[in-house]
Amino acid sequence: MGSFSTSLAGLEADSQDLSVISNNLANLNTVAYKGATASFQDLFYQQIGSSGDGNPIQVGVGTKVGAIPADFTQGTIQSTGVDTDVAIEGSGFFVASENGAQVYTRAGNFSVNADGTLQTSDGATILGLPATNGVINTNATPGPITISQGQINPPNPTTTVGLTLNLDSGTAAGQSFSTPITVYDSLGTAHVLTYTFTNTAPGSWTYAITIPAADVGGTGAPVTINSGTLTFNGSGQLTAPAANVTGIAVTGLADGANNLNLTWDLYDSTGTGEITQVASPSSTTSTQQDGYPSGSLNSYTINSNGVIEGTFSNGQTQALGQILLANFPDVQGLVRDGANEFSSSLASGAPVIAAPGTGGLGTLSGGSLEQSNVDISTQFAQLILAQSGYEANAKVVTTLDTITQATINLIQ
């Protein structure tokens, strides 16, 4: 007579399989959820004898769930347009800190708390590399990443200016043409320099660069900070000065900023003069300078290597930090903690933490989320198999019950 325990073992295993499948279906829409599959194995065998040729005659005593491996295949990447959303394309896990312990997750539906700290939806702090003045310290210990809307991009004083313009070759001697250019000091204050070109003879112009007197603590007429002569050949090309004008100094700024020391680029990288003199109205095509004022953080994006790039109101971009990823020798050894989080174990091995896109780690997709990798059609097929197995084992139990009753009735 068959053993009740054998069929009960089958019922227990099939029940656990149904629990795994139902959990997968329940997490069909969970961000970055990784499905699991119950893997059965047979239990020990009882040897009840040997055949005539010496082979053992064994009877099994049932089955059990031997393992429930996770499916770490890539989920679908869906664009969300949310700045703090980020998806991993490839292998790896985000690294977070929760109650002093490191946890790991694939769910990138992050948010920024009141302190500007990047965190998971469950409140764990995302770890990465900090940035100082836009430079990421790759030797730093991973720590919280801060994205503060009040963050300031410091000003950069102007050191180089350029003018692309034409001076009308038909201008009469003594007539002038002026054009302004805005530069910035070390405090980010804007100052308007005026370039005035005066024709002195065919192919010859003087120039004077002035700044408002109030900008340098004075009153009255603008103050000249530099002057000289420009000479053009018969083709209207600049011949003198033969090099860029250096040492244009602006001292004693009224706002207390450091002195400005400017270079006027008269020639481009090919040696062609930026200023021409041809028979066309005097006009300025463009002005260039390399300074800018301070700016506050407007928005940010997360690029493929995990760098959080901030865009500031002064038009500058600057790294705010870098998200790191972790990988493990055996990802199947990770422990599921719930809330989309995993923790390491002796089986998983120690995490290897590095920048996305290095060491076999995946890259990141900002403004996107990885969806659950549960396939509903596959789960329904597994559900039918689990149901059939459960019903079959239940049928064996009822059959054994009938046989037992028949055996008891033999003594009546």
Secondary structure, DSSP 8 states (H G I E B T S, - for coil): ---HHHHHHHHHHHHHHHHHHHHHHHTTTSTT---B--EEEE--EEEEEE-TTS-EEEEE--EEEEE--B------EEE---TTBEEEESS-EEEEEETTEEEEES--B-EE-TT-BEE-TTS-EEEEEEEETTEE-TTS--EE-B--TT-EE--B---EEEEEEE--TT--TT-EEEEEEEEE-TT--EEEEEEEEEEEETTEEEEEEEE-GGGGT--SS-EEEEEEEEEE-TTSBEEESSS-EEEEEE-S-TT----EEEEEE-B-TTS-BSEE--SS--EEEEEEE--B--EEEEEEEE-TTSEEEEEETTS-EEEEEEE-EEE-S-GGG-EEEETTEEE--TTT---EEE-TTSTT--EEEETEEE-----HHHHHHHHHHHHHHHHHHHHHHHHHHHHHHHHHHTT-
